[in-house]
Amino acid sequence: MWRLPGARSALRVVRTAVERHSRAEAATETVAGAMERAVVRCVPSEPKLSLSFALADGSHKNMQRDQSEPLGRALSRIATNALKGHAKAAAAKKSRKNRPNASGGVSCAGPGPEPAAACEPVVKLYYREEAVAEDVLNVDAWQDGAVLQIGDVKYKVERNPPAFTELQLPRYIMAGFPVCPKLGVEFGDPAGSLFRWYKETKPGAAEPEGGGPSSLSPSSPSPGWTETGVDERVYTPSNADIGLRLKLHCTPGNGQRFGPSRELESVCPVEAGPGTCTFDHRHLYTKKVTDDALIRTVSYNILADTYAQTEFSRTVLYPYCAPYALELDYRQNLIQKELTGYNADLICLQEVDRNVFTDSLVPALEAFGLEGVFRIKQHEGLATFYRKSKFSLLSQHDIVFHEALQSDPLHKELLEKLALYPSAQERVLQRSSVLQVSVLQSTKDSSQKICVANTHLYWHPKGGYIRLIQMAVALAHIRHVSCDLYPSIPVIFCGDFNSTPSTGMYHFVISGNIPEDHEDWTSNGEEERCNMSLTHFFKLKSACGEPAYTNYVGGFHGCLDYIFIDLNALEVEQVIPLPTHEEVTTHQALPSVSHPSDHLALVCDLKWK
């Protein structure tokens, strides 16, 4: 994983300090009976607070109490719970003493009276060595650093420490593919948290010197674990891990505080990968991040899960694809590996499920130095990622096409033209397509800015005139951002435009105009005819040319995706070759076990003129 050397060094210092602190705590507990931990979660917007701690009998208590309740009532409930725990522990101890011994007799506690009935333990809360009054409300009483005493046991109160709200490993884990845990952190962030990966000890493997927690014993069915040496959020298993399960030990943090650690074991062992993938050969061209003079750009429709996981998709659209290869857990492995292997500076994605963005793409790409923004459409949306060492996000100017067309004065003339054709206008205004526009600024030269646009135009084969209208709205909006708001900044416009090079939409973008008699104005018949002439002032080029196809499914293949660049400011340094036709059709069509989408990613290196 790539990191700034300084950041890696700082994180190592923090990690070492935490581990020393943990060892010191353990030693103190052994020698002097150090305080246990009582974790309090208290959020102003919620009526209740939660209190979590372990009793002397080993049971764990999770309590919910009203924030407005007096402390005395909460302490009384804790005392009742502690008494129940004490009684349970005493009963278990008595049962052990009285069970039959090896000779068939009964082991007794010996002569003497029965122990006195358990008394309710004293429960007090102290803050700065003074008892907190029982009429103080819970919200004010449970302060960070307070001490809860239950009988002879003391607990250090930690109020709102960093904590994992969600923690999950993917179902499919494959050798050679990055494993990124799905996690949510409250009162902290993943960047300030600590991670350590382990793998199962192979049966029969030599025990670590001195035994220890990583060793296996014949009498114990539970696995032993050995450290992998990886202490980052993302772990890429090797072939040596095949057949072994993984374990992740993680400690939530925020850079200053650390919360309770958790461990997570994979359900299934690491599997062998699918063999050669369509993108493996492409990665040979993108082994390193480009220098500052270049901008490696990716545009990719990654196939939304909401479309891949339907009966129609499995039986009609992609009947040739193995059902497991359409499952999100499987495809995410391939998507993460493909995208991280491009070492891109800009990534524009279409058909991105919201949960895929937050749970998969953000953590995986963040680990490789990229940051992302998301724009929802209806069931899925658009995502734009940028390399943090090269760019910072200045502003966002996203629009919904039909909303902008009706409400933004920029499009007044276009709307007036469209209003002459009521049937066509109705269809255009029903579409939910969106445009994502991000203005980025170079981290090396603040005078260098760039406008990055990303879209997914209407899909229907007969919707040519709708795509023309959408593109006219898009280009007018992009001009406003790149000329009026940020004068003379260059444009990169990526997307799935659902238009081949022979269509009116492509002609309009490349030539700068479309005549009113173009055949696409009647793409859905005479009833929806909407003849008009359109122009735009940009000088745009398809950076990756016009490949034979970027979409290849059983019933169709064609070039639908483009990276349009502003020729006044940018030029193409190199285009990363697409997979060969043999690679694409190895499993008949896309998607497949070796390719996660029905589209191919476009990848090119651009440079400033």
QUIVENNOR-V189905 format. One record per backbone hydrogen bond with DSSP energy under -1.0 kcal/mol. NH is the residue of the N-H (numbers start at 1). CO is the residue of the C=O. If there is no record, write none. Layout:
NH/CO
NH/CO
//
This chain:
8/4
9/5
10/6
11/7
12/8
13/9
14/10
15/11
16/12
17/13
18/14
19/15
20/16
21/17
22/18
23/19
24/20
25/21
26/22
27/23
28/24
29/25
30/26
31/27
32/28
33/29
36/154
38/156
39/52
40/158
41/50
46/43
49/65
50/41
51/63
52/39
53/61
55/59
58/55
61/53
63/51
65/49
67/47
69/66
71/136
72/134
74/70
75/71
76/72
77/73
78/74
79/75
80/76
81/77
82/78
83/79
84/80
85/81
86/82
87/83
88/84
89/85
90/86
91/87
92/88
93/89
94/90
95/91
96/92
97/93
98/94
101/105
104/101
107/99
124/149
126/147
127/130
130/127
132/125
136/133
138/69
139/67
140/137
141/137
142/138
143/141
145/157
146/143
147/126
148/155
149/124
150/153
151/122
153/150
155/148
156/36
157/146
158/38
160/40
163/186
165/184
166/184
168/182
175/271
176/237
177/174
179/235
182/168
184/166
186/163
189/253
192/189
193/190
194/251
196/249
197/230
198/247
199/226
200/245
201/224
205/202
211/208
215/212
220/217
226/199
228/197
235/179
241/238
242/239
243/270
244/241
247/198
248/264
249/196
250/262
251/194
254/257
259/252
262/250
264/248
266/246
270/244
271/173
278/594
280/277
283/279
284/281
285/282
294/291
295/606
297/604
298/346
299/602
300/348
302/350
307/304
308/304
309/305
314/310
315/311
316/312
317/312
318/313
321/318
325/322
326/323
331/327
332/328
334/330
335/331
336/332
337/333
338/334
339/335
340/336
341/337
342/339
345/296
346/296
347/385
348/298
349/383
350/300
352/381
357/353
358/354
359/355
360/356
361/356
362/357
364/360
365/361
366/362
367/363
369/366
370/365
371/386
373/384
375/382
377/380
378/380
381/352
382/375
383/349
384/373
385/347
386/371
387/345
388/369
390/387
391/387
392/441
394/439
395/439
397/437
399/435
401/433
404/400
405/401
406/402
407/403
408/404
411/408
412/409
415/411
416/412
417/413
418/414
419/415
420/417
421/418
425/421
426/422
427/423
428/424
429/425
431/428
435/399
436/454
438/452
439/395
440/450
441/392
442/448
443/390
448/445
450/440
451/490
452/438
453/492
454/436
455/494
457/496
463/460
467/463
468/464
469/465
470/466
471/467
472/468
473/469
474/470
475/471
476/472
477/473
478/474
479/475
480/476
481/477
482/478
483/479
485/480
486/481
489/482
489/486
492/451
493/564
494/453
495/562
496/455
497/560
503/500
507/503
508/504
509/505
510/506
511/507
512/508
514/534
518/515
521/518
522/519
523/520
525/522
529/526
530/521
534/514
536/512
541/565
543/563
545/542
550/558
551/558
552/598
553/556
558/551
562/495
564/493
565/541
566/491
567/539
569/566
570/566
571/607
573/605
574/605
576/603
584/580
585/581
588/585
589/587
590/552
592/595
595/592
600/550
602/299
604/297
605/574
606/295
607/571
609/569
//
